[in-house]
Amino acid sequence: MNMVSTAQQENTGNALVNDVIALVRAAINEDWIHDMEMDADTSLNRDLEIESMDFVAIANLMQQQYGDSLDIAGWLSGKDIKQLVNLTIGDLAGHVADRTGRG
């Protein structure tokens, strides 16, 4: 039986969050985003004020990094407006974990 410890799961989750943060920074690529502290609870809308074109750039980099199996457009289409407005770095990392088996 393959048992993964809670600490290992947290480390994998933290690594995914850090990967997503790096992709967000790369996609936005403005000085302010590199200075901003981000974590899993950082809201793309409220905290980062990400615009739709920026989100498209983020989604493109995520698909390049993790593959087309992410189907970000499909994932987002299943969300209501409240969920979209409240989307966080952690939500993106969770989606990566679900689709890639990481985490």
FENFENGI-V175694 format. One record per backbone hydrogen bond with DSSP energy under -1.0 kcal/mol. CO is the residue of the C=O (numbers start at 1). NH is the residue of the N-H. If there is no record, write none. Layout:
co = [CO;CO]
nh = [NH;NH]
This chain:
co = [5;6;7;8;9;10;11;12;13;14;15;16;17;18;19;20;21;22;23;24;25;30;31;39;40;42;43;44;51;52;53;54;55;56;57;58;59;60;61;62;63;67;68;71;72;73;76;80;81;82;84;87;88;89;90;91;92;93;94;95;96;97]
nh = [9;10;11;12;13;14;15;16;17;18;19;20;21;22;23;24;25;26;27;28;29;34;35;42;90;89;48;50;55;56;57;58;59;60;61;62;63;64;65;66;67;70;71;75;76;77;79;84;85;86;87;44;92;93;94;95;96;97;98;99;100;101]
